[in-house]
Amino acid sequence: MFKLHGFPTSNFYNKVKIALLEKDLPFEEIRVAPSIQEDFLKISPMGRIPILEYNGEFIRETHVMYEFLEEVAPQTLRLLPKDPMARVRVREVSLMTDLYLDFSARPLFQHVFFGADKPSEDSIHRALKDTMFGWRAISNLIDCENYAVADQFSYADISAASTWDIVQKSILQMTGKDIWDETPKIVDYLKKIEERPHIKATNKAQKAALRMAAMAKKKI
Ligand SMILES: N[C@@H](CCC(=O)N[C@@H](CS)C(=O)NCC(=O)O)C(=O)O
């Protein structure tokens, strides 16, 4: 039995939640926020979410979780293709999404989604520049006719569905630049992939959690 610790506002949490749902693996959601309290650091040494618990053991880092789910549940929907080169592409797109899209645009997230103070013009400019550079790199690796990579649903699609949208929205809101302008087929691809029932439900839960977080912030 799996337990997923974290919070549904988090795209990292949602990646793993979608993977568990797509693989039809039973799990319990345990609501915790990131923290640097000593007790929390015992299960999450970087103080981050999500953490995946399996038979009392804790697993950190979403890419490790992706690999683990594939290893312990090979009989369920495969989220890594059989072909080794296709697997490489899936891993590249998933990892580069975190390193070069999420990481580049993340300085804007607190303001865009949680109403924190506006970042400096310098930070906004850097976020735009780095995100565009990252997106150009990723867009050279993807196909996105039906799926991000190869001809099957994979972790690359899960990473895309949980992260690309929030990056594009943040950059658009803060700079007026639509990163999809240079790759218009992404709009249709995302629309299609986000129609998958588990992705739709997870995104809906994220939106509700973000609304709650924004309301709580206003009350302070
Ligand atoms: N590399 C980590 C990133 C996880 C991550 O950054 N999670 C965010 C929530 S979306 C977090 O816990 N942030 C708290 C912090 O940065 O202190 C993974 O893939 O699991």
Ligand as a Chemical Component Dictionary entry (heavy atoms), coordinates in Angstrom:
data_LIG
# 
_chem_comp.id                   LIG 
_chem_comp.type                 NON-POLYMER 
_chem_comp.pdbx_formal_charge   0 
_chem_comp.three_letter_code    LIG 
# 
loop_
_chem_comp_atom.comp_id 
_chem_comp_atom.atom_id 
_chem_comp_atom.alt_atom_id 
_chem_comp_atom.type_symbol 
_chem_comp_atom.charge 
_chem_comp_atom.model_Cartn_x 
_chem_comp_atom.model_Cartn_y 
_chem_comp_atom.model_Cartn_z 
_chem_comp_atom.pdbx_ordinal 
LIG N1  N1  N 0 13.248 17.690 -6.855 1  
LIG C1  C1  C 0 12.091 17.547 -6.017 2  
LIG C2  C2  C 0 11.318 18.851 -6.006 3  
LIG C3  C3  C 0 10.139 18.848 -5.043 4  
LIG C4  C4  C 0 9.721  20.270 -4.694 5  
LIG O1  O1  O 0 10.463 21.211 -4.932 6  
LIG N2  N2  N 0 8.534  20.390 -4.115 7  
LIG C5  C5  C 0 8.077  21.709 -3.693 8  
LIG C6  C6  C 0 6.564  21.772 -3.707 9  
LIG S1  S1  S 0 5.968  21.943 -5.361 10 
LIG C7  C7  C 0 8.522  21.951 -2.269 11 
LIG O2  O2  O 0 8.422  21.079 -1.445 12 
LIG N3  N3  N 0 9.020  23.166 -1.985 13 
LIG C8  C8  C 0 9.407  23.546 -0.684 14 
LIG C9  C9  C 0 10.734 24.219 -0.642 15 
LIG O3  O3  O 0 11.290 24.520 -1.695 16 
LIG O4  O4  O 0 11.238 24.438 0.453  17 
LIG C10 C10 C 0 11.239 16.370 -6.516 18 
LIG O5  O5  O 0 11.284 16.070 -7.720 19 
LIG O6  O6  O 0 10.587 15.717 -5.683 20 
# 
loop_
_chem_comp_bond.comp_id 
_chem_comp_bond.atom_id_1 
_chem_comp_bond.atom_id_2 
_chem_comp_bond.value_order 
_chem_comp_bond.pdbx_ordinal 
LIG N1  C1  SING 1  
LIG C1  C2  SING 2  
LIG C1  C10 SING 3  
LIG C2  C3  SING 4  
LIG C3  C4  SING 5  
LIG C4  O1  DOUB 6  
LIG C4  N2  SING 7  
LIG N2  C5  SING 8  
LIG C5  C6  SING 9  
LIG C5  C7  SING 10 
LIG C6  S1  SING 11 
LIG C7  O2  DOUB 12 
LIG C7  N3  SING 13 
LIG N3  C8  SING 14 
LIG C8  C9  SING 15 
LIG C9  O3  DOUB 16 
LIG C9  O4  SING 17 
LIG C10 O5  DOUB 18 
LIG C10 O6  SING 19 
# 
